[in-house]
Amino acid sequence: MCGIVGYIGELDAKEILVKGLEKLEYRGYDSAGIALGNEVGLTVVKEKGRVADLRSAVDWTIHSTTGIGHTRWATHGVPNQTNAHPHQSTSNRFSLVHNGVIENYQQLQKEHLHDVQMNSDTDTEVIVQLVEKFTKGGMKTEIAFRHTLSLLQGSYAIAMLDADETDVIFIAKNKSPLLVGIGEHFNVVASDAMAMLQVTDQYVELHDKEVVILRKEAIEISTLDGVIIERTPYTAELDMSDIEKGTYPHFMLKEIEEQSGVVRKIIQKYEDEHGELTIDTDVLTAINEADRLYIIAAGTSYHAGLIGKHYFEKIAGIPVEVHISSEFGYNMPLLSDKPLFIFITQSGETADSRQVLVKIKALGYPSVTITNSPGSTLSREADHTLLLHAGPEIAVASTKAYTAQVAVLAIVAYVAAKERGETVVIDLKRELAIAANAIQTLVDSKAEMKQIAHEFLAVSRNAFLIGRNLDYYVSLEGALKVKEISYIQAEGFAGGELKHGTIALIEEGTPVFALVTQKTVSLNIRGNVKEVVARGANPCIISMEGLEEEGDCLVLPKVHALLTPLAAVIPMQLISYYAALYRGCDVDKPRNLAKSVTVE
Ligand code: G6P
């Protein structure tokens, strides 16, 4: 979702802020802006569109060593220059950037700001106008800032400048991620360490309802009521090369190609000193004490969760329910006596999932977060964390995090099964290594996927993906990839279900991708393909070695029946990627989407 940066120090702030925003742009990219402070006051530049548009609009002659910046994913108010951050108070004394949603902004506006002319349609402007209102009433800025925060309901990460005090950045956090970075003779603030890795790798995490008074040489963290907090910094274990594209044309292609390495790294990370797969014993105990697992996730992570259910039930004999997080919290099903909640989230920041975590914690239930982001909100707030070790994922469409989630879920189910004394028929470590090789083989033959994308999706209006058993779950994920980045209306279906309605949409030439990796249902799915072909569909069958037939579009290298999602998803990721290129779409930053959705 939106990104925040801020710098206070001795160097020129502009370049640091704009570079920081470029690193965060994948989180939201409909407008961007910066506010710079110096002895003359504040200068605000903001533009609709990308950070590149902001870069061209900045007056590079202004000298300033204090500034804040923002890249936006619109929630309240359309994406335009007026609604872009930073927002200013009427007198222009205060400039503020905000991530999150202020739920009571209309009420606050009515109660306190009825005499103030609002410039934008955003909830954010209310915050900056309130600060001005309270300072006009005689409060000092810090007091006015704290008083404003005490009135806000909802989520926020905020950085604010005061034209009368440009040696301070006022910072606050509640539910939206925000970090303070420490340097020599400078300090920074950012919604993600990635943004400021260019200047420091030392960070201090902030907790909800904390306020920071940030100066060049000092960081004062306190609670909203002013109790000072001491917190030790940590080193961000990110490598600049992890967050650069290098020679790749797009992050998505880079991340697709990294997947075999990611699976190998996961094997290594989840191995004990004897080379046996293992997981944290506390997590194992939590699983074994539960009578049912509840997997909670959104988007791609939800699709991985469906595969996780299959693993827990088939390998370990543990019953599992998988739920979409935005639904679960507001329509909770009857729970078992001893549930364990497993949150699957690449970013660890998805607000829809977090609201469930907050609710189940209040009910006293245990939780595990499986995430790619150590230190993220869902990781900190759950009882236990298992990491994906996929490295930063920058492209909005998730690829390597998905394969990592599938691999980690397989390991967790496998280790739990062994612990419970189940008869385990798979040598998982060996089979994961075979799957990693299969991924590599598929990536190496990407020219074939490019050809398939050209033939089936370059000009299609819609497409269907079908599969049965595990292939059904992969078809959901494949369809999501196609939708997200090529904007083709694509739907994933259980092969047998298509005929119960959706087959009405099949017309002459409609592309239908069919996944055939499951021996037990291979004849059934081939039967479903015949049904759509009889109605004019243009089929592309992606089968697995051993199950292939003449005329199949692509044959996947053989992997264990339980791990076929790791192989079958790769062509769909690549086909989506090339389809998006053929259609001239912005692969890494598809329209209307954001990488990390920190509002509900
Ligand atoms: C957003 C992203 C998706 C992602 C989903 C869940 O919608 O665009 O790619 O799958 O959030 O994100 P999470 O970080 O919780 O896995």
Boltz pocket constraint, residues with backbone or C-beta under 6 A from the ligand:
constraints:
  - pocket:
      binder: B
      contacts: [[A, 298], [A, 299], [A, 300], [A, 301], [A, 344], [A, 345], [A, 346], [A, 347], [A, 348], [A, 349], [A, 350], [A, 353], [A, 396], [A, 397], [A, 398], [A, 593], [A, 594], [A, 595], [A, 596], [A, 597]]
      max_distance: 6.0
